[in-house]
Amino acid sequence: MSPTSISFNHHRNPLDDKKLNRLNMRPQSPEAWSGLALVCGTGGIGGAMATELQRTCPSLTVLTAGRGDHHTHDLQLDLESDNDLDRLSDELSSRNQPLRLVINCSGRLHGPTLHPEKRLKQVERRQLIEQFSINSIAPVLLAKAVEPLLRRDQPFHFASLSARVGSIGDNRSGGWYAYRAAKAAQNQLLRCLSIEWARRWPKATVTLLHPGTTDTELSKPFQSFVPAEQLFSPQRAAEQLVSVLLEQTPEQSGAFLAWDGQSIDW
Ligand SMILES: NC(=O)c1ccc[n+]([C@@H]2O[C@H](COP(=O)([O-])OP(=O)(O)OC[C@H]3O[C@@H](n4cnc5c(N)ncnc54)[C@H](OP(=O)(O)O)[C@@H]3O)[C@@H](O)[C@H]2O)c1
């Protein structure tokens, strides 16, 4: 799923210890993460993320949100429905706990009528709209929906799963026009968000994450090209992503990071 050549830049800004302490921006221990966590999209990685977050941060109340069958998640949320998004902040505030983390694990690459394009001839308006709807519009409208719950004095993380193939600088193999472009658009939308929130909510951190190629429904049709040792189980992907998230501070907000914490070229 990933292009073969990868360019890494370590994004961390080496602030000295004194400055980090003064800014109170040190990464927090998992025990310090308390309040509500919302995992949106309960597919392969989302389901594993919810389990891993609960295991690593026992003081968090982890809620899952998704569409379809009510029994598989705590909240009914179709991220492509304005009505559902409008209801979300009321549903979360009724829990009477500070919102500590929202992680968007939804996404779409293929479907019965959605086929990642190999060439220009296959690019269609309908497929572009379908990809942008979930992979770029949904995450920023999710951020808008939860914003009423943010507080200036309260740490808050907003993370969303992107994909390395959304990197424009790293695109050396082409193809997958709509998915790549939709992930690139998500990156730009959430980068804008990180800049606005840095001014308005100084304790907020926004992070875009590439999970690595992971064995889920989304990657199934493309796994034959992936060496076995490079295909993560959802559990392993979730462990890696949670440990990257725990390292992030408001000072690093707006980063696009891979599963190993390395920065990805935009
Ligand atoms: N797996 C990989 O190798 C890989 C690599 C790079 C990036 N990613 C990214 O990681 C994220 C998670 O992917 P995954 O591998 O876990 O795929 P997955 O198992 O197919 O999960 C995707 C989830 O998104 C949900 N979703 C889709 N549209 C939704 C909507 N309108 N409202 C609410 N939920 C919706 C799906 O729910 P339904 O079942 O209801 O459709 C499904 O639960 C995606 O953003 C993907 O692009 C994955």
PDBQT file of the ligand as one rigid body, heavy atoms in Angstrom, charges set to zero:
ROOT
HETATM    1  N1  LIG A 301      -5.230  -0.510   6.804  1.00  0.00    +0.000 N 
HETATM    2  C1  LIG A 301      -4.206   0.139   6.252  1.00  0.00    +0.000 C 
HETATM    3  O1  LIG A 301      -3.261  -0.481   5.739  1.00  0.00    +0.000 OA
HETATM    4  C2  LIG A 301      -4.155   1.637   6.267  1.00  0.00    +0.000 A 
HETATM    5  C3  LIG A 301      -3.002   2.265   5.746  1.00  0.00    +0.000 A 
HETATM    6  C4  LIG A 301      -2.955   3.663   5.754  1.00  0.00    +0.000 A 
HETATM    7  C5  LIG A 301      -4.001   4.394   6.263  1.00  0.00    +0.000 A 
HETATM    8  N2  LIG A 301      -5.110   3.750   6.750  1.00  0.00    +0.000 N 
HETATM    9  C6  LIG A 301      -6.206   4.565   7.264  1.00  0.00    +0.000 C 
HETATM   10  O2  LIG A 301      -6.591   4.104   8.541  1.00  0.00    +0.000 OA
HETATM   11  C7  LIG A 301      -7.985   4.374   8.743  1.00  0.00    +0.000 C 
HETATM   12  C8  LIG A 301      -8.675   3.135   9.287  1.00  0.00    +0.000 C 
HETATM   13  O3  LIG A 301      -8.656   2.137   8.304  1.00  0.00    +0.000 OA
HETATM   14  P1  LIG A 301      -8.828   0.573   8.601  1.00  0.00    +0.000 P 
HETATM   15  O4  LIG A 301      -7.668  -0.069   7.970  1.00  0.00    +0.000 OA
HETATM   16  O5  LIG A 301      -9.134   0.336  10.036  1.00  0.00    +0.000 OA
HETATM   17  O6  LIG A 301     -10.100   0.268   7.683  1.00  0.00    +0.000 OA
HETATM   18  P2  LIG A 301     -11.491  -0.417   7.987  1.00  0.00    +0.000 P 
HETATM   19  O7  LIG A 301     -11.299  -1.646   8.811  1.00  0.00    +0.000 OA
HETATM   20  O8  LIG A 301     -12.163  -0.540   6.676  1.00  0.00    +0.000 OA
HETATM   21  O9  LIG A 301     -12.222   0.675   8.894  1.00  0.00    +0.000 OA
HETATM   22  C9  LIG A 301     -12.726   1.858   8.367  1.00  0.00    +0.000 C 
HETATM   23  C10 LIG A 301     -13.881   2.278   9.249  1.00  0.00    +0.000 C 
HETATM   24  O10 LIG A 301     -14.378   3.539   8.796  1.00  0.00    +0.000 OA
HETATM   25  C11 LIG A 301     -15.765   3.495   8.989  1.00  0.00    +0.000 C 
HETATM   26  N3  LIG A 301     -16.512   4.473   8.231  1.00  0.00    +0.000 N 
HETATM   27  C12 LIG A 301     -16.566   4.630   6.893  1.00  0.00    +0.000 A 
HETATM   28  N4  LIG A 301     -17.435   5.601   6.591  1.00  0.00    +0.000 NA
HETATM   29  C13 LIG A 301     -17.963   6.038   7.767  1.00  0.00    +0.000 A 
HETATM   30  C14 LIG A 301     -18.926   7.011   8.107  1.00  0.00    +0.000 A 
HETATM   31  N5  LIG A 301     -19.555   7.735   7.183  1.00  0.00    +0.000 N 
HETATM   32  N6  LIG A 301     -19.210   7.219   9.414  1.00  0.00    +0.000 NA
HETATM   33  C15 LIG A 301     -18.613   6.489  10.372  1.00  0.00    +0.000 A 
HETATM   34  N7  LIG A 301     -17.690   5.549  10.110  1.00  0.00    +0.000 NA
HETATM   35  C16 LIG A 301     -17.380   5.331   8.802  1.00  0.00    +0.000 A 
HETATM   36  C17 LIG A 301     -16.150   2.102   8.536  1.00  0.00    +0.000 C 
HETATM   37  O11 LIG A 301     -17.446   1.803   8.978  1.00  0.00    +0.000 OA
HETATM   38  P3  LIG A 301     -18.459   0.938   8.067  1.00  0.00    +0.000 P 
HETATM   39  O12 LIG A 301     -18.085  -0.476   8.371  1.00  0.00    +0.000 OA
HETATM   40  O13 LIG A 301     -19.791   1.344   8.572  1.00  0.00    +0.000 OA
HETATM   41  O14 LIG A 301     -18.207   1.314   6.635  1.00  0.00    +0.000 OA
HETATM   42  C18 LIG A 301     -15.051   1.294   9.202  1.00  0.00    +0.000 C 
HETATM   43  O15 LIG A 301     -15.430   0.961  10.520  1.00  0.00    +0.000 OA
HETATM   44  C19 LIG A 301      -8.518   4.899   7.416  1.00  0.00    +0.000 C 
HETATM   45  O16 LIG A 301      -8.569   6.302   7.451  1.00  0.00    +0.000 OA
HETATM   46  C20 LIG A 301      -7.460   4.470   6.412  1.00  0.00    +0.000 C 
HETATM   47  O17 LIG A 301      -7.422   5.313   5.297  1.00  0.00    +0.000 OA
HETATM   48  C21 LIG A 301      -5.204   2.390   6.774  1.00  0.00    +0.000 A 
ENDROOT
TORSDOF 0
